[in-house]
Amino acid sequence: MSATSLGTVVLIDFISFLAAITTLSLIRSLLAGSGASSDAGTSALQQALEGWNYLKERRGLLGLLTFSVITNCSLSAMQVLLPPLVLDIANPAVLAGLLSTGGLGLLVGSVVMTAWGGPKNRIHGVLGVGIGLGTVVVLAGLFPTLRMLGYCTFMAGFCIPIMDASSQAIWQGQVPAALRGRVFAMRGMIAWSVQPLAYLAAGVTADHLDGVSFSIPALFGPLEQLDARSRGIALCFIAAGLLTLIAAVRGYSARHVREVEEMPPGPTLTGAVSPPSR
């Protein structure tokens, strides 16, 4: 944005989506030409319903999905509100550095997860790390200095690959291979459809908190120094972090979520499409 115009940024974004759509279209054409699809007699709606029906019968997976929805909401709010918060106290170059710090956290977390393999009980990699994620988001709202925002952005990025990999391992172990496409598609649709809603809610909520006036303890001096708009953003960070913390603690307190890995994988639903023969 500092070097060019908004139009150029949007054009680059458009080209990236165009490349993705083109790639998917080519794959679809190749599959159709090879006759590899086994779902010709089943509509997309039927396949989606099969995925939903499987989820509906597995309380542990539904609880895990609910946690993913909440963390996606919190991260989406952080993503959309971080730039205006930073630009209120610094310049675009500093914002670029903070965003790069978050990317570095993602990279380091991915390398650590690859080398480590995650905890033996995968649910700790989801809920336990989720507690850490919620904590750093709360800290970012309570102490919105550039140094603290840098630490928290890095740690948030570090937590994401550990949580995602642990969650994916649980899902793959709990869903039969014949249903994974349908169940994972339904899971992805539900988990990520909240992202644009979170963007909208975060902006509206921050705007409505502009004029909030309350007594702030001396401990939270950095928060007290912000103007009304940025204070509203910081309060949204605190709320998003607390929401993630509550969801993680609630997950641990629910036995069907805490012990989801110990449940035997469910059978393929009657009438489900069989996998292609090899």
VOGU-3710 file (C-alpha; in Angstrom, 3 decimals, decimal comma):
1> msatslgtvv> 0,000/0,000/0,000  2,928/2,317/0,650  4,525/1,630/-2,726  1,442/1,430/-4,937  -2,324/1,932/-4,970  -5,263/-0,031/-3,593  -6,228/-0,930/-7,163  -2,943/-2,766/-7,664  -3,414/-4,702/-4,438  -6,916/-5,754/-5,474
11> lidfisflaa> -5,622/-6,749/-8,929  -2,969/-9,018/-7,383  -5,616/-10,577/-5,153  -7,884/-11,114/-8,168  -5,085/-12,829/-10,118  -4,450/-15,206/-7,201  -8,111/-16,245/-7,102  -8,171/-16,598/-10,883  -5,193/-18,958/-10,714  -6,935/-21,072/-8,055
21> ittlslirsl> -10,201/-21,262/-10,011  -8,356/-22,170/-13,219  -6,422/-24,952/-11,469  -9,574/-26,445/-9,949  -11,372/-26,269/-13,303  -8,542/-28,152/-15,010  -8,538/-30,859/-12,322  -12,311/-31,241/-12,609  -12,036/-31,621/-16,390  -9,295/-34,248/-16,082
31> lagsgassda> -11,323/-36,264/-13,571  -14,417/-36,109/-15,761  -12,447/-37,284/-18,776  -10,873/-40,196/-16,906  -14,180/-41,527/-15,593  -12,627/-41,733/-12,118  -15,608/-40,218/-10,310  -17,781/-42,673/-8,419  -20,411/-40,109/-7,437  -22,165/-39,716/-10,764
41> gtsalqqale> -25,462/-41,018/-9,393  -25,337/-38,921/-6,229  -26,132/-35,213/-6,164  -23,907/-32,720/-4,397  -26,727/-32,038/-1,921  -27,014/-35,740/-1,054  -23,277/-35,984/-0,525  -23,323/-32,882/1,686  -26,166/-34,337/3,743  -24,220/-37,576/4,213
51> gwnylkerrg> -21,332/-35,545/5,613  -23,631/-33,600/7,926  -25,439/-36,735/9,129  -22,134/-38,297/10,124  -21,137/-35,169/12,048  -24,506/-34,958/13,745  -24,069/-38,450/15,198  -20,568/-37,760/16,573  -20,803/-35,351/19,523  -17,047/-35,240/19,992
61> llglltfsvi> -16,442/-34,108/16,423  -19,243/-31,559/16,677  -17,623/-30,150/19,812  -14,275/-29,995/18,046  -15,919/-28,231/15,112  -17,546/-25,716/17,458  -14,139/-24,921/18,946  -12,741/-24,399/15,427  -15,584/-22,011/14,586  -14,897/-19,944/17,711
71> tncslsamqv> -11,129/-19,782/17,173  -11,661/-18,828/13,523  -13,919/-15,989/14,668  -11,300/-14,771/17,141  -8,431/-14,963/14,649  -10,494/-13,279/11,941  -11,301/-10,419/14,312  -7,613/-10,079/15,192  -6,641/-10,165/11,528  -9,012/-7,391/10,469
81> llpplvldia> -8,495/-5,136/13,514  -4,704/-5,359/13,863  -3,894/-2,966/10,957  -5,975/-0,003/12,204  -4,687/-0,555/15,756  -1,043/-0,525/14,661  -1,496/2,364/12,229  -2,877/4,454/15,085  0,483/4,304/16,856  2,965/3,600/14,036
91> npavlaglls> 3,507/3,772/10,265  2,792/1,198/7,510  6,387/-0,085/7,595  5,943/-1,108/11,237  2,650/-2,816/10,359  4,415/-4,718/7,583  7,019/-5,852/10,113  4,347/-7,079/12,522  2,533/-9,005/9,799  5,837/-10,551/8,732
101> tgglgllvgs> 6,428/-11,508/12,375  3,118/-13,375/12,333  4,204/-15,167/9,170  7,502/-16,084/10,818  5,534/-17,532/13,737  3,573/-19,696/11,296  6,809/-20,919/9,742  8,469/-21,713/13,069  5,331/-23,422/14,375  5,149/-25,552/11,241
111> vvmtawggpk> 8,799/-26,579/11,542  8,367/-27,419/15,231  5,247/-29,464/14,532  6,996/-31,322/11,710  9,992/-32,196/13,883  7,983/-32,930/17,034  4,877/-34,579/15,633  2,641/-33,062/18,292  1,477/-34,435/21,648  0,535/-38,092/21,954
121> nrihgvlgvg> -2,975/-37,046/22,940  -3,871/-34,786/20,023  -6,663/-33,019/21,857  -4,020/-31,257/23,983  -2,546/-29,871/20,779  -5,953/-28,377/20,006  -7,418/-27,274/23,341  -4,170/-26,823/25,286  -2,591/-24,701/22,558  -5,966/-22,986/22,178
131> iglgtvvvla> -5,649/-21,782/25,767  -2,266/-20,321/24,852  -3,736/-18,650/21,764  -6,567/-17,088/23,752  -4,086/-15,824/26,342  -1,859/-14,038/23,818  -4,871/-12,382/22,159  -6,036/-11,085/25,565  -2,523/-9,791/26,302  -2,444/-8,016/22,945
141> glfptlrmlg> -5,594/-6,152/23,940  -4,488/-5,356/27,498  -0,987/-4,158/26,572  -1,199/-2,824/22,989  2,397/-1,633/22,677  4,343/-2,403/19,514  6,645/-4,801/21,366  3,765/-6,721/22,952  1,840/-6,803/19,666  4,952/-8,233/17,996
151> yctfmagfci> 5,291/-10,987/20,608  1,601/-11,819/20,483  1,437/-11,831/16,682  4,390/-14,221/16,552  2,885/-16,522/19,198  -0,527/-16,518/17,533  1,110/-17,577/14,277  3,148/-20,212/16,145  0,012/-21,747/17,703  -1,990/-22,087/14,490
161> pimdassqai> -0,076/-24,934/12,728  0,098/-26,971/15,950  -3,649/-26,621/16,489  -4,500/-27,298/12,845  -2,248/-30,342/12,507  -3,495/-31,848/15,778  -7,112/-31,264/14,791  -6,581/-32,735/11,324  -5,024/-35,868/12,832  -8,066/-36,343/15,064
171> wqgqvpaalr> -10,491/-35,911/12,182  -8,625/-38,334/9,937  -8,615/-40,930/12,677  -12,312/-40,543/13,433  -13,805/-40,399/9,922  -13,857/-43,464/7,634  -11,920/-43,010/4,398  -15,075/-43,439/2,298  -16,677/-40,403/3,952  -13,738/-38,094/4,483
181> grvfamrgmi> -14,370/-35,983/1,396  -17,969/-35,268/2,354  -17,358/-34,826/6,075  -14,276/-32,647/5,614  -16,087/-30,502/3,044  -18,965/-29,933/5,470  -16,520/-29,252/8,279  -14,607/-26,722/6,177  -17,753/-24,982/4,997  -19,046/-24,521/8,549
191> awsvqplayl> -15,702/-23,576/10,099  -14,745/-20,981/7,483  -18,160/-19,540/6,583  -17,996/-17,582/9,835  -14,934/-15,640/8,678  -16,737/-12,874/6,729  -19,307/-12,617/9,533  -16,467/-12,207/12,035  -14,919/-9,468/9,884  -18,205/-7,569/9,854
201> aagvtadhld> -18,947/-8,113/13,545  -15,443/-7,068/14,610  -15,613/-3,777/12,717  -19,109/-2,924/13,909  -18,318/-3,886/17,505  -15,106/-1,844/17,557  -16,993/1,170/16,192  -19,650/0,875/18,891  -16,999/0,644/21,598  -15,381/3,924/20,494
211> gvsfsipalf> -16,983/5,911/23,253  -16,647/3,376/26,026  -15,499/5,046/29,205  -14,323/3,067/32,211  -11,736/3,127/34,951  -8,522/1,400/33,863  -6,063/0,166/36,527  -2,578/1,659/36,350  -1,323/-1,784/35,300  -2,971/-1,256/31,947
221> gpleqldars> -1,328/2,066/31,133  -0,723/1,249/27,435  -4,445/0,677/26,957  -5,244/3,972/28,684  -3,013/5,870/26,236  -5,051/4,839/23,178  -7,671/7,055/21,587  -11,345/6,030/21,705  -11,298/4,126/18,391  -8,191/2,101/19,184
231> rgialcfiaa> -9,429/1,422/22,706  -12,545/-0,125/21,171  -10,308/-2,320/18,997  -8,257/-3,370/22,029  -11,449/-4,323/23,860  -12,424/-6,496/20,887  -9,051/-8,256/21,181  -9,715/-8,930/24,858  -13,217/-10,242/24,125  -11,963/-12,477/21,286
241> glltliaavr> -9,209/-13,917/23,482  -11,585/-14,574/26,371  -14,004/-16,284/23,993  -11,220/-18,623/22,836  -10,175/-19,341/26,423  -13,742/-20,148/27,454  -14,206/-22,427/24,433  -10,983/-24,329/25,226  -11,856/-24,760/28,904  -15,363/-25,822/27,960
251> gysarhvrev> -13,879/-28,382/25,569  -11,763/-29,867/28,354  -14,774/-30,009/30,663  -16,877/-31,906/28,092  -15,926/-35,577/28,188  -17,111/-36,300/24,634  -14,668/-33,641/23,357  -11,818/-34,361/25,758  -11,900/-38,073/24,931  -12,852/-37,796/21,272
261> eemppgptlt> -9,763/-39,760/20,183  -10,750/-42,723/22,344  -14,050/-43,147/20,565  -13,987/-45,812/17,833  -14,432/-44,415/14,304  -18,063/-44,548/13,231  -19,209/-46,887/10,454  -19,897/-45,627/6,981  -23,493/-44,457/6,828  -25,981/-46,673/5,048
271> gavsppsr> -26,438/-45,513/1,489  -23,166/-43,659/1,382  -21,287/-43,728/-1,856  -18,597/-46,386/-1,938  -15,037/-45,412/-2,733  -13,870/-46,085/-6,277  -12,489/-49,564/-6,874  -8,784/-49,801/-7,548
//
